[in-house]
Amino acid sequence: MPPFDAQTLALVTAAVNGFMAIVWLVLVRAFRIAPAAGSLLCAAYVLFIPSLLCLPCQSWWPSALGVWPQSLCSLAAFALMSLGVRRLMRLRQHWRDVAVITGSAALLMLAGDLAGENGPSLPPLVLASALLSICCARDVLSGCRAVQPAWLTALLAMPFLLTGLLLLARTASLLWVQEARGFLMQGSLSQSTLAWLYLLMALLIALGLVSIVVMRLIARIQYMTLRDPLTDALNRRALGTELQTLQAQVERGQLHSVVMIDVDHFKRINDQFGHAAGDAALLHLVAVLRANMRELDRLGRRGGEEFCLLLPHTSLDDAGRVAQRMCEALRRQSLPWQGAPLAMTASFGVVTCQPDDPQGDSTLALADWLVYRAKAAGRDRVCVADPDAALGRMLMAST
């Protein structure tokens, strides 16, 4: 037997699929990584194995079944792979297109078998596999486009697309070339070229799927290092980095503003209702603030009940109006706690980013001072810096 005939390559491909099934099983069971997508992909790899191993072993099942078992395993594996990729990409598309492709192929295969052909009709199976592979490529392009460079997204989608094109070409040969009836996983073991191509595509697809998971884990870790664990606002370090970026732009003539926010009587909420109520109050505050923010604005938690809102390309007057709108919205929208409304207010300090302040320390100090003035004036109000006065003179805008 030649060392690299189609049967040997099919066994190697089956081993690769078995290894990947174990990898996804470990990711799902031991590390709880992408449990829904991982379970689907694990099942897909398991179903690919019998469609490869049973090429020389069709005597294991009754002859009346022909190659139906391996055909159905192959079709189900491609369907589960498509669904798994879709879940891995966190797309909202439904499963109906996969069900239509898979169901139609199964019906056409059954019709071919009932028509007296020797086993299920191959073109429907290969065509369905091609369409499902192309669906995987489309889903990878859709899911990775917003978070990864275009070249990397194309590279990850390429194995699925090449597999789909290969299977489309094979479908055409099955329909119009009578001598091409043998097909890897579905008959003759003599075509080692197809076996090599299938092994290569299987390796590239496996590598691409694992790479997607690794990149998502890295992105998640980076995200968590920049976020407050309770409110999901920027943490103190990330907020400082964003402020330094704005301060650098101020030196080039751009105008940005900062709003400091401090919850009124937060200690009283904690003491009277408990720390769970305090956490709920902070989450309620962040929800109200985000409802009145632009997409380019940045909200961060400096610590405790103190938050800072960065407003790029915003004048002092516009920033004051934004803070006033947030102050009024928070006053109107009380926090529902244990069946009763819990009134919440906050004090706001508004200032433009100060020049000659690369770290933003003077800007934050001035905003803190404005919040202190707002609290001293009765809380639940906005204190805006007077741009025409010295730093010690402020214009109070109460509500």
C-alpha positions as CSV (number, residue, x, y, z in Angstrom):
1,M,0.0,0.0,0.0
2,P,1.4,3.4,-0.9
3,P,2.4,5.4,2.2
4,F,0.1,8.4,1.3
5,D,-2.9,6.9,-0.4
6,A,-6.4,8.3,0.2
7,Q,-7.3,5.7,2.9
8,T,-4.2,6.6,5.0
9,L,-4.9,10.3,4.6
10,A,-8.5,9.7,5.6
11,L,-7.4,8.1,8.8
12,V,-5.0,11.0,9.5
13,T,-7.9,13.4,8.9
14,A,-10.1,11.4,11.2
15,A,-7.4,11.6,13.9
16,V,-7.2,15.4,13.5
17,N,-11.0,15.6,13.9
18,G,-10.8,13.4,17.0
19,F,-8.1,15.6,18.5
20,M,-10.2,18.7,17.8
21,A,-13.3,17.1,19.4
22,I,-11.2,16.5,22.5
23,V,-9.9,20.1,22.4
24,W,-13.4,21.6,22.2
25,L,-14.7,19.2,24.9
26,V,-11.9,20.4,27.3
27,L,-12.6,24.0,26.4
28,V,-16.3,23.5,27.2
29,R,-16.2,21.3,30.2
30,A,-13.0,22.3,32.0
31,F,-12.8,26.0,31.1
32,R,-16.4,26.9,30.3
33,I,-15.2,28.7,27.1
34,A,-17.9,29.3,24.5
35,P,-20.1,26.4,25.9
36,A,-22.8,26.6,23.3
37,A,-20.5,27.0,20.3
38,G,-18.0,24.5,21.7
39,S,-20.6,21.8,22.2
40,L,-21.8,22.2,18.6
41,L,-18.3,22.1,17.2
42,C,-17.3,19.1,19.4
43,A,-20.3,17.2,18.1
44,A,-19.5,18.2,14.5
45,Y,-15.9,16.9,14.8
46,V,-17.2,13.6,16.4
47,L,-19.6,13.1,13.4
48,F,-16.9,13.7,10.9
49,I,-14.9,10.7,12.3
50,P,-17.2,7.9,11.2
51,S,-17.6,9.4,7.7
52,L,-13.9,9.0,7.4
53,L,-13.1,5.8,9.3
54,C,-16.0,3.9,7.7
55,L,-14.6,4.2,4.2
56,P,-13.1,0.7,4.3
57,C,-15.5,-0.6,6.9
58,Q,-18.9,-0.6,5.3
59,S,-19.3,-4.2,6.2
60,W,-19.8,-3.2,9.8
61,W,-23.5,-2.3,9.1
62,P,-26.2,-4.1,7.1
63,S,-25.6,-3.9,3.3
64,A,-29.2,-2.7,2.9
65,L,-28.1,0.6,4.4
66,G,-25.5,1.1,1.8
67,V,-23.5,4.3,2.7
68,W,-26.4,6.0,4.4
69,P,-24.8,6.1,7.9
70,Q,-21.6,7.8,6.7
71,S,-23.6,10.1,4.4
72,L,-25.9,11.3,7.3
73,C,-22.9,11.7,9.6
74,S,-21.1,13.9,7.0
75,L,-24.2,16.0,6.4
76,A,-25.0,16.4,10.1
77,A,-21.3,17.3,10.8
78,F,-21.4,20.1,8.3
79,A,-24.7,21.4,9.7
80,L,-23.4,21.4,13.3
81,M,-20.2,23.0,12.1
82,S,-22.2,25.9,10.5
83,L,-24.3,26.4,13.7
84,G,-21.2,26.2,15.9
85,V,-19.4,28.9,13.9
86,R,-22.5,31.1,14.0
87,R,-22.6,30.8,17.8
88,L,-18.9,31.4,18.1
89,M,-19.3,34.6,16.0
90,R,-22.2,35.7,18.3
91,L,-24.4,36.3,15.3
92,R,-28.1,36.7,15.6
93,Q,-29.0,34.8,12.4
94,H,-31.5,31.9,13.0
95,W,-30.8,28.3,12.2
96,R,-33.5,28.1,9.5
97,D,-31.2,28.4,6.6
98,V,-29.0,25.6,7.9
99,A,-32.1,23.5,8.5
100,V,-33.4,24.1,4.9
101,I,-30.1,23.2,3.3
102,T,-29.7,20.1,5.4
103,G,-33.3,18.9,5.1
104,S,-33.4,19.5,1.4
105,A,-30.2,17.5,0.9
106,A,-31.5,14.6,3.0
107,L,-34.8,14.5,1.0
108,L,-33.0,14.6,-2.3
109,M,-30.7,11.8,-1.1
110,L,-33.7,9.8,-0.1
111,A,-35.4,10.4,-3.4
112,G,-32.3,9.2,-5.2
113,D,-32.1,6.1,-3.1
114,L,-35.8,5.3,-3.7
115,A,-35.3,5.9,-7.4
116,G,-33.1,2.8,-7.4
117,E,-29.6,4.4,-7.4
118,N,-26.8,2.6,-5.6
119,G,-26.9,4.4,-2.3
120,P,-27.9,8.0,-1.6
121,S,-27.4,10.4,-4.4
122,L,-24.0,12.1,-3.9
123,P,-24.6,15.6,-5.6
124,P,-27.1,16.7,-3.0
125,L,-24.8,15.8,-0.1
126,V,-21.8,17.5,-1.7
127,L,-23.8,20.5,-2.7
128,A,-25.2,20.9,0.8
129,S,-21.8,20.6,2.3
130,A,-20.5,23.3,0.0
131,L,-23.3,25.7,0.9
132,L,-22.9,25.1,4.6
133,S,-19.1,25.7,4.2
134,I,-19.8,29.0,2.4
135,C,-22.3,29.9,5.2
136,C,-19.4,29.4,7.7
137,A,-17.2,31.7,5.6
138,R,-19.9,34.4,5.5
139,D,-20.5,34.1,9.3
140,V,-16.7,34.5,10.0
141,L,-16.6,37.6,7.8
142,S,-19.6,39.1,9.5
143,G,-18.6,38.2,13.1
144,C,-14.9,39.3,12.9
145,R,-15.1,42.3,10.7
146,A,-15.8,44.8,13.6
147,V,-13.1,43.5,16.0
148,Q,-10.2,42.4,13.8
149,P,-8.2,43.7,10.8
150,A,-9.7,43.0,7.4
151,W,-6.8,40.9,6.3
152,L,-7.0,38.6,9.4
153,T,-10.8,38.2,9.0
154,A,-10.3,37.2,5.4
155,L,-7.5,34.8,6.4
156,L,-9.8,33.1,8.9
157,A,-12.7,32.8,6.5
158,M,-10.5,31.6,3.6
159,P,-10.4,27.8,4.6
160,F,-14.2,27.7,4.8
161,L,-14.6,29.4,1.4
162,L,-12.0,27.2,-0.3
163,T,-13.7,24.1,1.1
164,G,-17.0,25.4,-0.2
165,L,-15.5,26.1,-3.7
166,L,-13.8,22.7,-3.7
167,L,-17.1,21.0,-2.9
168,L,-19.0,23.0,-5.5
169,A,-16.5,21.9,-8.1
170,R,-16.9,18.4,-7.0
171,T,-20.7,18.7,-7.3
172,A,-20.3,19.8,-10.9
173,S,-18.0,16.9,-11.6
174,L,-20.5,14.4,-10.1
175,L,-23.3,15.8,-12.2
176,W,-21.5,16.0,-15.6
177,V,-18.5,13.7,-15.4
178,Q,-19.6,10.1,-15.1
179,E,-16.1,8.9,-14.3
180,A,-15.9,11.1,-11.3
181,R,-18.4,9.1,-9.1
182,G,-15.8,8.3,-6.5
183,F,-15.5,10.9,-3.8
184,L,-13.6,11.1,-0.6
185,M,-15.9,9.9,2.3
186,Q,-18.3,8.5,-0.3
187,G,-16.8,5.7,-2.3
188,S,-13.5,5.2,-4.1
189,L,-10.3,5.5,-2.0
190,S,-8.1,6.1,-5.0
191,Q,-8.2,9.9,-5.2
192,S,-5.5,10.9,-2.9
193,T,-5.5,14.5,-4.3
194,L,-8.9,15.1,-2.8
195,A,-7.8,13.5,0.4
196,W,-4.8,15.8,0.7
197,L,-7.0,18.8,0.0
198,Y,-9.5,17.8,2.6
199,L,-6.8,17.2,5.2
200,L,-5.3,20.6,4.5
201,M,-8.7,22.3,4.8
202,A,-9.5,20.4,8.0
203,L,-6.2,21.6,9.5
204,L,-6.7,25.2,8.5
205,I,-10.3,25.3,9.7
206,A,-9.3,23.8,13.1
207,L,-6.5,26.3,13.4
208,G,-8.8,29.1,12.5
209,L,-11.5,28.2,15.0
210,V,-9.0,27.9,17.8
211,S,-7.4,31.2,16.8
212,I,-10.8,32.9,17.0
213,V,-11.3,31.6,20.5
214,V,-7.8,32.7,21.6
215,M,-8.3,36.2,20.1
216,R,-11.6,36.5,21.8
217,L,-10.1,35.5,25.1
218,I,-7.3,38.0,24.7
219,A,-9.8,40.8,23.8
220,R,-11.9,39.8,26.8
221,I,-9.0,40.0,29.1
222,Q,-7.9,43.3,27.7
223,Y,-11.5,44.6,28.1
224,M,-11.7,43.4,31.7
225,T,-8.4,45.1,32.6
226,L,-9.9,48.5,31.5
227,R,-13.4,48.1,33.1
228,D,-14.9,48.5,36.5
229,P,-16.1,45.0,37.5
230,L,-19.4,46.3,39.0
231,T,-20.6,49.0,36.6
232,D,-18.7,48.1,33.4
233,A,-17.6,51.8,33.2
234,L,-13.9,52.6,32.5
235,N,-11.8,52.0,35.5
236,R,-9.5,54.7,37.0
237,R,-6.5,53.7,34.8
238,A,-8.4,53.5,31.6
239,L,-10.1,56.8,32.3
240,G,-6.7,58.4,32.9
241,T,-5.4,57.2,29.6
242,E,-8.5,58.5,27.8
243,L,-8.1,61.9,29.5
244,Q,-4.4,62.1,28.6
245,T,-5.4,61.6,24.9
246,L,-7.9,64.4,25.1
247,Q,-5.4,66.7,26.9
248,A,-2.9,66.1,24.1
249,Q,-5.5,67.2,21.6
250,V,-6.2,70.3,23.6
251,E,-2.6,71.4,23.0
252,R,-3.4,71.2,19.3
253,G,-6.3,73.5,19.6
254,Q,-9.2,71.1,20.1
255,L,-11.9,71.6,22.7
256,H,-13.1,68.9,25.1
257,S,-15.0,68.9,28.3
258,V,-15.1,66.9,31.5
259,V,-18.1,66.3,33.8
260,M,-17.5,65.0,37.4
261,I,-20.5,63.2,39.0
262,D,-20.9,62.3,42.7
263,V,-24.0,60.5,44.0
264,D,-25.7,62.5,46.8
265,H,-26.1,60.8,50.2
266,F,-24.6,57.5,49.0
267,K,-23.5,56.5,52.4
268,R,-27.0,56.9,53.7
269,I,-28.2,54.5,51.0
270,N,-25.6,51.9,52.0
271,D,-26.4,52.4,55.8
272,Q,-30.1,52.3,55.5
273,F,-30.7,49.7,52.7
274,G,-27.4,47.7,52.7
275,H,-24.6,47.4,50.2
276,A,-26.7,45.5,47.7
277,A,-28.8,48.7,47.4
278,G,-25.7,50.7,47.0
279,D,-24.5,48.5,44.2
280,A,-28.0,48.7,42.6
281,A,-27.8,52.5,42.9
282,L,-24.5,52.7,41.1
283,L,-25.8,50.5,38.3
284,H,-28.9,52.7,38.0
285,L,-26.8,55.8,37.9
286,V,-24.6,54.4,35.1
287,A,-27.7,53.3,33.1
288,V,-29.2,56.8,33.3
289,L,-26.0,58.5,32.3
290,R,-25.4,56.1,29.4
291,A,-28.9,56.8,28.1
292,N,-27.9,60.5,27.7
293,M,-24.4,59.9,26.3
294,R,-23.1,59.8,22.7
295,E,-21.3,56.9,21.4
296,L,-17.9,58.7,21.4
297,D,-18.3,59.9,25.1
298,R,-16.5,57.9,27.8
299,L,-17.8,57.2,31.3
300,G,-15.4,56.1,34.0
301,R,-15.6,55.3,37.7
302,R,-12.9,57.0,39.7
303,G,-13.8,55.2,42.9
304,G,-16.8,54.7,45.3
305,E,-19.7,56.8,44.1
306,E,-17.6,59.2,42.0
307,F,-17.8,59.0,38.2
308,C,-16.2,61.1,35.4
309,L,-17.6,61.7,32.0
310,L,-15.4,62.7,29.1
311,L,-17.1,64.7,26.3
312,P,-14.8,65.0,23.3
313,H,-15.3,68.0,20.9
314,T,-17.8,69.6,23.3
315,S,-17.9,73.2,24.4
316,L,-18.5,74.2,28.1
317,D,-22.0,75.4,27.3
318,D,-22.9,72.1,25.6
319,A,-21.3,70.1,28.4
320,G,-23.4,72.0,30.9
321,R,-26.6,71.2,29.0
322,V,-25.6,67.5,28.9
323,A,-25.0,67.5,32.7
324,Q,-28.2,69.3,33.3
325,R,-30.1,66.8,31.2
326,M,-28.5,63.9,33.2
327,C,-29.2,65.6,36.5
328,E,-32.9,65.9,35.7
329,A,-33.2,62.4,34.3
330,L,-31.7,60.9,37.4
331,R,-34.1,63.0,39.6
332,R,-37.1,61.7,37.5
333,Q,-36.1,58.1,37.4
334,S,-36.0,56.7,40.9
335,L,-34.4,53.4,41.7
336,P,-37.0,50.6,42.2
337,W,-35.8,48.8,45.4
338,Q,-37.7,46.0,47.1
339,G,-41.0,47.1,45.6
340,A,-40.6,50.8,46.5
341,P,-39.0,53.7,44.6
342,L,-35.8,55.0,46.0
343,A,-35.0,58.6,45.1
344,M,-31.5,59.3,43.8
345,T,-29.8,62.5,42.9
346,A,-26.2,63.5,42.1
347,S,-24.0,66.6,42.0
348,F,-22.3,67.6,38.8
349,G,-19.2,69.6,38.1
350,V,-18.5,70.7,34.5
351,V,-15.2,72.1,33.1
352,T,-13.3,72.2,29.9
353,C,-10.0,70.4,29.6
354,Q,-7.3,72.8,30.9
355,P,-4.3,73.7,28.7
356,D,-0.7,72.9,29.8
357,D,-2.1,69.9,31.7
358,P,-0.8,66.8,30.0
359,Q,-1.9,64.3,32.7
360,G,-5.2,66.0,33.3
361,D,-4.6,66.6,37.0
362,S,-5.6,70.3,37.0
363,T,-8.7,69.5,35.0
364,L,-9.8,66.8,37.4
365,A,-9.0,68.9,40.4
366,L,-11.1,71.8,39.1
367,A,-14.0,69.4,38.3
368,D,-13.7,68.0,41.9
369,W,-13.9,71.5,43.3
370,L,-17.0,72.2,41.2
371,V,-18.7,69.1,42.6
372,Y,-17.8,70.3,46.1
373,R,-19.4,73.6,45.4
374,A,-22.5,71.9,44.0
375,K,-22.9,69.8,47.2
376,A,-22.3,72.9,49.4
377,A,-25.1,74.7,47.5
378,G,-27.6,72.0,48.3
379,R,-26.7,69.0,46.1
380,D,-28.8,67.8,43.1
381,R,-27.4,70.5,40.8
382,V,-24.9,71.3,38.2
383,C,-21.9,73.6,38.8
384,V,-20.3,74.9,35.6
385,A,-16.9,76.7,35.5
386,D,-17.0,80.3,34.4
387,P,-14.6,80.4,31.4
388,D,-14.1,84.2,31.7
389,A,-13.2,84.2,35.4
390,A,-10.2,83.0,37.4
391,L,-10.2,79.4,38.4
392,G,-11.4,80.3,41.9
393,R,-14.6,82.0,40.6
394,M,-17.4,79.7,39.5
395,L,-20.8,80.2,37.9
396,M,-23.5,78.1,39.7
397,A,-26.3,76.7,37.6
398,S,-28.8,75.2,40.1
399,T,-32.0,73.4,39.3
